[in-house]
Amino acid sequence: MVKRAALILAGGKARRFQTGREEWRDKALALLSGKPLLIHAIENVQSVVDEVVVCVNDEERQKKYAQILRKHCLNVKISIDEKISHISGPNVAIMSGLKAVHADYCLTLPCDMPFLQPKVAEYMFNEAEGFEVAVPMWPNGRLETLIMVLERPHSLEIAETLCQLKRPRSDDIPRGASKTLLVSPVNHIKTLDPELKSFININSKEDLTRLQTRRSHGPVTENLPLSLGVLSISDLWLLREGAKKLQEGKLLEAQKTFAFCAGNLEVCNSFFWAALAEESLGEALLTLAHKQSEVQSESELDFEGKEAYLRAANSYRIEAKIYENNRALLLAERALADKSWCESWVMGKEGHAHRYPSKVR
């Protein structure tokens, strides 16, 4: 029997929910119809899954939420995000949550989406079978990147590798999967939830009293499967090994590992991971260049590093084209933003201050 779990993501800073200079308020505990948003989220999925885990970022939240859960008679596990150097955010929470469950498939759900219909969650699980990731995509190509059904074994490897490579954004998970399903909310889901209340998101205090459903127009109204090359778990292990060597300052070893991975991944048409391998190779080479005392050695390594960044940019370009052909606008924008960031190193700008322009953040 296929086992299912739900990961309730409740570790964010909720910046848009704060008002002026008032004391910080935990959005997960904001009341809606007399009940915290967190409790709404849990109760909406309980009937669909075998286990629920609330993912938090620190022990203080764990203790506070445990009291709330006891008050509402909910026997739910709470997972604290792993501490990883130089990274925090959704991918760390998702990785930690995936490690805390034993299910075959896991639904991720932010705590600020209190109206997810159980029938919609059930449908998402059913559609996800045979895929590594199933994620809703609106007709205009925008994704609900925090509501995903993940095939746990592969997605855990993906999330863990992304975290080691310092990639915090959850939209990297469908980019990193070999088989991703883009699920249309306006197709079968709309027959289950005619007003699409499942996708109402509470961003601000005003949203608690001004509940607005999503509206989207565009050409995509059917579920779309994406095939994103062949991905070997052993390549992900090697990427993590390379990342560890890079963090430890073992630059020559990291260089060899990333170069080997890049070659494997390019042959398999796994363009997202090939780009990440080349990008990491570029970082290792440029770091090595800065440590050289001889001008010629520094120049050669600098040239090789920038060439690696250009190869990464080209892989991101090909990745973006795949998304454009499938009208997945958000993913195409992310890939193109990564492409521009890699090219900025070659132009001597050493990376933009922000990897993603404001329109795609």
Sequence and secondary structure as in RCSB ss.txt:
>XXXX:A:sequence
MVKRAALILAGGKARRFQTGREEWRDKALALLSGKPLLIHAIENVQSVVDEVVVCVNDEERQKKYAQILRKHCLN
VKISIDEKISHISGPNVAIMSGLKAVHADYCLTLPCDMPFLQPKVAEYMFNEAEGFEVAVPMWPNGRLETLIMVL
ERPHSLEIAETLCQLKRPRSDDIPRGASKTLLVSPVNHIKTLDPELKSFININSKEDLTRLQTRRSHGPVTENLP
LSLGVLSISDLWLLREGAKKLQEGKLLEAQKTFAFCAGNLEVCNSFFWAALAEESLGEALLTLAHKQSEVQSESE
LDFEGKEAYLRAANSYRIEAKIYENNRALLLAERALADKSWCESWVMGKEGHAHRYPSKVR
>XXXX:A:secstr
   EEEEEE     GGG  TTS    GGG EETTEEHHHHHHHHHTTT SEEEEEESSHHHHHHHHHHHHHTT  
 EEEE   BTTB SHHHHHHHHHHH   SEEEEEETT TT  HHHHHHHHHHHTT SEEEEB TTS B TT EEE
EHHHHHHHHHHHHHTT   TTHHHHH SEEEEE TTTHHHHHSTT GGG    SGGGGTS       SS  S EE
EE     HHHHHHHHHHHHHHHTT HHHHHHHHHHHHHHHHHTT HHHHHHHHHHHHHHHHHHHHT SSHHHHHH
HHHHHHHHHHHHHHHHHHHHHHHHHTT HHHHHHHHHHHHHHHHHHTTS S SSSS GGG 
